[in-house]
């Protein structure tokens, strides 16, 4: 950790709380907001799905963060999201104050949830219809949450727990709803592509962001197309889980 170049606003030179001089992360979330807004405008039939998916993602990941903080308050630095995974500048320095939950994080959760929640319907031009209830609809979320928490026993960074939770949750959906396997897989690929493109656009604006704010030495250190492997695994896993989540929970097809 000590060998990593210090962020511009690290503890040794931290901006006063209340100033908003460094807004790279916020700009990154605004790129996602533009994609979310375009989908919201052009797919009126999916607006309710987008709002639900965005809100559910924000709630699910926020509760997960709170639970981790309450049950594992003394995690080693290398296991934390901030600064163990990355250490970005955030509005009012909330990210460092809370250990990983800033205004930008909430926006990120909201927009990624909404985009992934409808991306399959957009690329396939499909609509939703009712089907008969045949499964326990929240088992996938519960299984994902439990597996993600259990993975902390491996003493890896929490980002790997999030990735594991996404893949396990998606696998449970596949078992319970065979009709959603294609939806999940194509949705995962589509969200992976959109997330990667958005991240690459972000890096055109801030080319040194990964080197400056990510703890590359504390994770795999692998970069694919210039992006950390963990970011790509998250994008694909989250897309697998969240693209069919509305149909899964509401028992639609």
Secondary structure, 3 states (H helix, E strand, C coil): CCCCCCCCCCHHHCCCCCCCCCCHHHHHHHHHHHHHHHHHHHCHHHHHHHHHHHHHHHHHHHHHHHHHHHHCCCCCHHHCCCCCCECCCCHHHHHHHHCCCCHHHHHHHHHHHHHHHHHHHHHHCCCCCECCCCCCCCHHHHHHHHHHHHHHHHCCCHHHHHHHHHHHHHHHHHHHCHHHHHHHHHHHHHHHHHHHHHHHHHHHHCCCHHHHHECHHHCCCCEECCEEHHHHHHHHHHHHHHCCHHHHHHCEC
